[in-house]
Amino acid sequence: MDLSTLSPFSHSSNLLPPKNAGSRRGTGSAFKQTANRRRAARIHCQKMYVPGFGEASPEAKAAKNLHNFFTYVAVRIVQAQLESYNPEANVDLKQFLENHSINDGDKFCAELMRESPHHKTLALRVMEVRSAYCKNDFEWDNLQRLASEMVTESNTKLMMDYVVETSHVEKDKK
């Protein structure tokens, strides 16, 4: 069977770089051995080669985004907790949020911690909740299921929309 005739979605080895892709002149044999081992591992595992992510894998990039998302969730949880038993601290946290971005979770916690001794307590609580939520409450299996369903549904919709747009069949007028 000629693998080049298959769709790139049906066999991941079509997505692997050529054997000499990325080779560097003047580098030692250790680099070549490591590259060969990585290439062999990709072929053996039938995983797709994903170019353009530098030193981090796509999973590492997704983990970083989830890490920042967990900080956002933790802040929301801490806010909800503070509403009921410490409204003053809740106001302090809200005011801090107005002036500081939460896009980078670690930077946010570091700035919160350094604002004042009271804010340091809030930062420690946010970090504690972030860790607990990640380890105990986040539904990892549900994430995988939902992401897979979203990709399948989105791909199907996009393909169906394209077929409708490019076909010359007249649509039923209602």
Contacts in CASP RR format, 6 or more apart in sequence:
PFRMAT RR
TARGET T0000
AUTHOR 0000-0000-0000
METHOD contacts of the structure
MODEL  1
MDLSTLSPFSHSSNLLPPKNAGSRRGTGSAFKQTANRRRAARIHCQKMYV
PGFGEASPEAKAAKNLHNFFTYVAVRIVQAQLESYNPEANVDLKQFLENH
SINDGDKFCAELMRESPHHKTLALRVMEVRSAYCKNDFEWDNLQRLASEM
VTESNTKLMMDYVVETSHVEKDKK
3 11 0 8 1.000
3 13 0 8 1.000
3 14 0 8 1.000
4 14 0 8 1.000
6 14 0 8 1.000
8 14 0 8 1.000
8 15 0 8 1.000
12 46 0 8 1.000
12 47 0 8 1.000
12 48 0 8 1.000
12 49 0 8 1.000
13 43 0 8 1.000
13 46 0 8 1.000
15 48 0 8 1.000
15 49 0 8 1.000
16 39 0 8 1.000
16 42 0 8 1.000
16 43 0 8 1.000
16 49 0 8 1.000
17 39 0 8 1.000
17 49 0 8 1.000
17 51 0 8 1.000
19 39 0 8 1.000
22 35 0 8 1.000
23 32 0 8 1.000
23 35 0 8 1.000
24 31 0 8 1.000
42 48 0 8 1.000
42 49 0 8 1.000
50 57 0 8 1.000
50 58 0 8 1.000
53 60 0 8 1.000
53 61 0 8 1.000
56 64 0 8 1.000
66 134 0 8 1.000
67 105 0 8 1.000
67 106 0 8 1.000
68 102 0 8 1.000
68 103 0 8 1.000
68 104 0 8 1.000
68 105 0 8 1.000
70 130 0 8 1.000
70 133 0 8 1.000
70 134 0 8 1.000
70 138 0 8 1.000
71 102 0 8 1.000
71 105 0 8 1.000
71 106 0 8 1.000
71 108 0 8 1.000
71 109 0 8 1.000
71 126 0 8 1.000
71 130 0 8 1.000
72 102 0 8 1.000
72 105 0 8 1.000
73 130 0 8 1.000
73 133 0 8 1.000
74 126 0 8 1.000
74 127 0 8 1.000
74 129 0 8 1.000
74 130 0 8 1.000
74 133 0 8 1.000
75 93 0 8 1.000
75 97 0 8 1.000
75 102 0 8 1.000
75 108 0 8 1.000
75 126 0 8 1.000
77 129 0 8 1.000
77 133 0 8 1.000
78 93 0 8 1.000
78 122 0 8 1.000
78 125 0 8 1.000
78 126 0 8 1.000
78 129 0 8 1.000
79 90 0 8 1.000
79 93 0 8 1.000
79 94 0 8 1.000
82 89 0 8 1.000
82 90 0 8 1.000
82 93 0 8 1.000
83 90 0 8 1.000
89 118 0 8 1.000
89 122 0 8 1.000
92 118 0 8 1.000
92 119 0 8 1.000
92 122 0 8 1.000
93 122 0 8 1.000
96 112 0 8 1.000
96 115 0 8 1.000
96 119 0 8 1.000
96 122 0 8 1.000
100 108 0 8 1.000
100 111 0 8 1.000
100 112 0 8 1.000
101 107 0 8 1.000
101 108 0 8 1.000
102 108 0 8 1.000
109 123 0 8 1.000
109 126 0 8 1.000
109 127 0 8 1.000
110 123 0 8 1.000
112 119 0 8 1.000
112 120 0 8 1.000
112 122 0 8 1.000
112 123 0 8 1.000
112 126 0 8 1.000
113 119 0 8 1.000
113 120 0 8 1.000
113 123 0 8 1.000
113 124 0 8 1.000
114 120 0 8 1.000
164 171 0 8 1.000
END
